Amino acid sequence: MLERMVTSSVLILVLCALRFLLRGRVSARVMYGLWLLVALRLLLPVGLVESPASVMNVVPSAPVVEETLSRLPAAPAENPVQPERGPVLPQIRPESRPEAPAQSVETEAGPELWPVVWGAGALAVAVWFLLVNLHLRVRLRGARRLEMAGRVPLYVAEGLPSPCVVGLFRPAIYVTPPCLEDERRMRHVLAHERTHLRHGDPLWAWLRCLCLALYWFHPLVWVAAALSRRDCELACDEGTVAWLGEEERIPYGRTLVDLVAVGASPNDLLQTATTMAGRRSAIRERVTRITRRPRMLAAGLAVAVLAAGIAAVCTFTARTEETPTLEERLAELPEELADTVVLERNPSEDTLLVCYHAPDYQSDYGGYLCSLFAVERAFFEREYDSREMTGGWDYLGVSGEGKYYILQTPTDVQFDPANQESYVAAQKKVTAWLAEAVKASAGTIPVEEDPRWQSFQAACTFPGEHWLAKAVLPGGTEYYFVLSQPVEQGEEGIWCVDRWITGQGDNRIVHPQGAYSVPMEEYYARQQQENQAAWSDPEQVLLDYWQEAFGWQYVRPESMVSVTEEEVGALVDALRRESGTEVSAASALQKELEARKEQPLFLTLEQAGVETTTLPLSRGELPLEVLTQSYDWYPQAGGEEMDSDYTVTLTDGAGFSLRGTAGRAEVAWTADGRTDWYRTEPHYPSDTDPGVAGQLRLWYDEREADFYALTLPVEEGEPPARTMRRLSEALAAHIRGLTPGSCFAVSQARSLGSGIFDVADQGQDALAGTVSLALSIPPESVENSIYQAGSGLGELSGDWTGWYGWGREVMLRRDGARWQVSELGTGGMAVDGAADLGWERNGASGGSVAVYDDSALWRQVEEALDQPVPVQEIPAGDQLTLFPYGRGDHPTVSAWRDSDLIRVCVGEEESFYAAPGLWEVFQTAFARLEREESVSFTLMADGRSPQALAEDWAGQWLAREHANAPYGAYGTSEMARCVLGSHIQDQISFSVYFRDGEDPLAVRLERGDGVWHGTFTT
């Protein structure tokens, strides 16, 4: 209403000014036609378009002003609510929102009365209009029709003040009796009325009356109506004279003076008939213009048209609204969300708003609805591809400052199930509100128009020349990589990996890791300037990317060809078509596997040159979920088996099977008598990923190698050390017998030695010890060998140069007549507790031995703890300490050479006892155990003579003794010679003589599993 009031007023005032200034200088018909602009402006509800030229731009836009001008005043309230200046931030918690102040009845009554008042006024004018025109119709009721030529009926009526035209759709001309008295006068009257009809004045009269009814309260509208009616008659006079001819100008003027009724009333403005009545001044103006024949200047016409055009532009257009900023649009939560949504504003630098579902806000569910972010371009580029894959992000637009607006919604459940309907409705409304606020905010660019977003939608991010590289992983999965020149084209331009494409046709964007906080273009421009040489070879750039992004060390591109962006797009489309579906069948397979998880399964290996073998699996033994959690399964139209290193089949023996072939991504899935082919694709590309076939083969190899399946026959009375030695030999033989190609298979395996560190106290029902093997592995396979797990492999020397040592701690438990491996690891094993004996000299640690049969030793210690003595000074010299392991109630006990004193420590507390002879007990045990450990090595059975073997063994044994000096029994002894005794195929006996005259030692070497083991026989 304010807009129409202001613009129509301005337009009326401009036309009034033109009418005054151009009077007599412009055609009356032109001036009359300009009043049509006022009628249109009054009847148009709003401005046609926004324009900076609109007069509304200088009018305050405050709602208070508009309401004051367009509505009647109301009685003031006692405490009127003042309009707030600027946006008001809503409260974070709905329950803490302040209640709106109560509105008084008087305040609300004013606006409600205005439509009633306006309607009453419009109705009064309409009634007035009807009465005026009905009165004229009554006066015309006795009119007599005249028989005269013409399309419009002609009547003569008594009592009319002047001739007129009556009727809109069926107009008729009415004349007064005096008109019939003079033929010339009659001709002037008819010409005048017919000119009214040609101008369409009856229609304009109706429009004038409509405007008066609608704007009865607007005084300028009444002025415009009066002036336009006067200009109507002036235009009619001008048109009539033009039709009659110049020679009739003066006679027509006389007729006008004779017939026009002097005197006018407000009723004339609401009369649709074109009567010739008028005020004296109006009649004088008409006669003057007729008799003086005013000059119509082209300049005046130009001024009138130009001024009217400018006025129209300024009044027919709307104010240029200042688009609110995003902050202003988000300042107040929509009323419909006030009770269901909780807002947190600016919780971090890039987060504008976080929305929560009020009913779940304080619960464990949290009620998280969405977040609105404004992030830098570097963040957008860095996160775009991963977020597109995981979902939950919508890109809404780009701000004028270059920040990307991102709407995040949760991908998990954030609501109490009882509140689901309310949560979903609130999330739908609040996300729509945020999206619309971003879209409509000042300066926001739709994300579809952003150049970087557009480049991400294309087949390649960067234009220009491209290379396409193909990579095939060991599992048979194929990938494609697009390389582009991101800065300069040609020989001087650097290369980058632009995209990588999966076999499914997913075109993934590559974001350089170095561009974490800067846009990609800026990062690549820096590389172009500073590291051009390092980025100039596309193949090397590709290999560096593979190593950096995927850890690929052994993959090389199968092919590299120059392509266009269109060809890249065609490849992506072809891969998507060939995939057959975008939905992975992993979930269906998962159900099949879940149904069989607790059923017996079998693995069958078919390998060239090896007998086909089927291994049974224990129930629940395999982590079958790996097949669905690590791979996507895409149906293929068909498939075929091809020659390869091996084929592995997982089956339940009752119709279900998965069959994979080495080096191929295709897998045959058979169930219910039907076989379907699937192309498998790992979730993460890896040059060590074996594919599904490789995963099945790995399970086969693990089942075949199963070290826990090893058993040994029990030999009654056998020393524990010999039992562990037999296990070491059996383990080496087991590894040698594995299927070629197994990840556990090696070129050769031999027992390197063994040890024992714990036995069961009551009888030998359990043993804990170590086994060491020498493995022959090709050097190129050592780094990725499965034996590197745990303590890894160590290079050997001497006889075993070129071999690698591998060892484990083992727990053996007796099961009837056999020993069974129950544990296998790298440390921390114990049967029921063991001990170490450690030798020290003057506080410096020396050698130590494992006391595996420590029960007797602890009994002797317990018997010695019956003579406590006061705290004494620690003796100097050699010290032996017994350390318990796995025996929480046993203390640490120390004894000294040439002293009866012993120290007992429990935690941080210590006490002293007199224990004669305990040092000798410790020393005897240490010597025996050290002697056993000193012979826990092997010699390679390589065809040497018995004498050479004897001397080699004795030399290595003495070297170990010297390494333990001075704690070893022979730590300072020197060998004089070795004298052979008896020797047969697998046994050699000899004696070792010493230079210092010590008694010789008798030794027996026994060959087993390709190595020689030595033991003392004296």
Summary of the structure (lengths in Angstrom):
residues: 1018
radius of gyration: 54.1
end to end distance: 123.3
largest distance: 178.5
contacts: 3041
relative contact order: 0.04
helix: 40%
strand: 25%
